[in-house]
Amino acid sequence: MRALAHQARIAIWSHLGLHGPATATECAEVAGLSPSACSYHLRTLARYGFVEEDLASAADGRERPWRARMLYFTMEADPGQPAATGVASRFLVENLRAAAEENRARYINRQSEYPADWQAALGENFSVAHVTPDELYQLRERLIEVMAPYVRLDPEERPPGVLPVRILLDFFPWFGPEEAP
């Protein structure tokens, strides 16, 4: 949670994941920061495993490009966590959800402008599953496993014609806590 506790770090991490390696100066433009402030945020993201230096993509010895190490994660509730951790977790989730909602609203407002094949492939799915807690956990793990080959952090691994698509999976109870056995 500390790694993504700042909007600039979310922007930097997303940029690296979507566009590939970039220097602190390039990331600073995306995040609206100075290169030195951006370097601080990149080091913070690196400390928590979200990004790493990518010396192999450096054009010369002076550049220090960074790359995303992952582009997705799962937030799981921990009933034994301290109250402050729960509040911080909810704050992070709401920040990420707000960014996703902005992305969704942009698409909805311009949906008819997208090519027909993209319009047919994009969309929303609303469903219900009748599951036990163990089955729900297994379902989440299987969906992550199915999506993993399509994450493609390295731009060199992306086939021609690919574009980034935001995927947001929510698993919320359609029952009250008093109904749980």
KASULFEN-V760809 format. One record per residue. N is the residue number from 0. RES is the residue in one small letter. PHI is phi as a letter, one per 20 degrees, with the letter a starting at -180 (none if undefined). OMEGA is omega as a letter, one per 30 degrees, with the letter a starting at -180 (none if undefined). Layout:
N/RES/PHI/OMEGA ; N/RES/PHI/OMEGA
This chain:
0/m/none/a ; 1/r/f/a ; 2/a/f/a ; 3/l/d/a ; 4/a/f/a ; 5/h/c/a ; 6/q/g/a ; 7/a/f/l ; 8/r/f/l ; 9/i/f/l ; 10/a/f/a ; 11/i/f/a ; 12/w/f/l ; 13/s/f/a ; 14/h/f/a ; 15/l/f/l ; 16/g/f/a ; 17/l/e/a ; 18/h/d/l ; 19/g/n/a ; 20/p/g/l ; 21/a/b/l ; 22/t/e/l ; 23/a/g/l ; 24/t/f/l ; 25/e/f/l ; 26/c/f/a ; 27/a/f/l ; 28/e/f/a ; 29/v/f/a ; 30/a/e/a ; 31/g/m/a ; 32/l/c/l ; 33/s/f/l ; 34/p/g/a ; 35/s/f/l ; 36/a/f/l ; 37/c/f/l ; 38/s/g/l ; 39/y/g/a ; 40/h/f/l ; 41/l/f/l ; 42/r/f/l ; 43/t/f/l ; 44/l/f/l ; 45/a/f/a ; 46/r/g/a ; 47/y/d/l ; 48/g/n/a ; 49/f/e/l ; 50/v/c/l ; 51/e/b/l ; 52/e/f/a ; 53/d/c/a ; 54/l/f/a ; 55/a/f/a ; 56/s/e/l ; 57/a/f/l ; 58/a/f/l ; 59/d/b/a ; 60/g/f/a ; 61/r/e/a ; 62/e/f/l ; 63/r/c/l ; 64/p/f/l ; 65/w/c/l ; 66/r/c/l ; 67/a/f/l ; 68/r/e/l ; 69/m/b/l ; 70/l/c/l ; 71/y/b/l ; 72/f/b/a ; 73/t/d/l ; 74/m/e/l ; 75/e/d/l ; 76/a/f/l ; 77/d/c/a ; 78/p/g/a ; 79/g/e/a ; 80/q/f/l ; 81/p/f/a ; 82/a/g/a ; 83/a/f/l ; 84/t/f/l ; 85/g/f/l ; 86/v/f/l ; 87/a/f/l ; 88/s/f/l ; 89/r/f/l ; 90/f/f/l ; 91/l/f/a ; 92/v/g/a ; 93/e/f/l ; 94/n/f/l ; 95/l/f/l ; 96/r/f/l ; 97/a/f/l ; 98/a/f/l ; 99/a/f/a ; 100/e/f/l ; 101/e/f/l ; 102/n/f/l ; 103/r/f/a ; 104/a/f/l ; 105/r/f/l ; 106/y/f/a ; 107/i/g/a ; 108/n/f/a ; 109/r/c/a ; 110/q/g/a ; 111/s/f/l ; 112/e/e/a ; 113/y/f/l ; 114/p/g/a ; 115/a/g/a ; 116/d/f/l ; 117/w/f/l ; 118/q/g/a ; 119/a/f/a ; 120/a/e/a ; 121/l/e/l ; 122/g/q/a ; 123/e/c/a ; 124/n/c/l ; 125/f/d/a ; 126/s/b/l ; 127/v/c/l ; 128/a/c/l ; 129/h/d/a ; 130/v/c/l ; 131/t/e/l ; 132/p/g/l ; 133/d/f/l ; 134/e/f/l ; 135/l/f/l ; 136/y/f/l ; 137/q/f/l ; 138/l/f/l ; 139/r/g/a ; 140/e/f/a ; 141/r/f/l ; 142/l/f/l ; 143/i/f/l ; 144/e/f/l ; 145/v/f/a ; 146/m/f/a ; 147/a/g/a ; 148/p/f/a ; 149/y/e/a ; 150/v/f/l ; 151/r/l/l ; 152/l/f/a ; 153/d/e/a ; 154/p/g/l ; 155/e/f/a ; 156/e/e/a ; 157/r/e/l ; 158/p/f/l ; 159/p/g/l ; 160/g/n/a ; 161/v/f/l ; 162/l/c/a ; 163/p/f/l ; 164/v/c/l ; 165/r/f/l ; 166/i/c/a ; 167/l/c/l ; 168/l/d/l ; 169/d/d/l ; 170/f/c/a ; 171/f/d/l ; 172/p/f/l ; 173/w/d/a ; 174/f/b/l ; 175/g/e/a ; 176/p/f/a ; 177/e/f/a ; 178/e/e/a ; 179/a/f/l ; 180/p/f/none
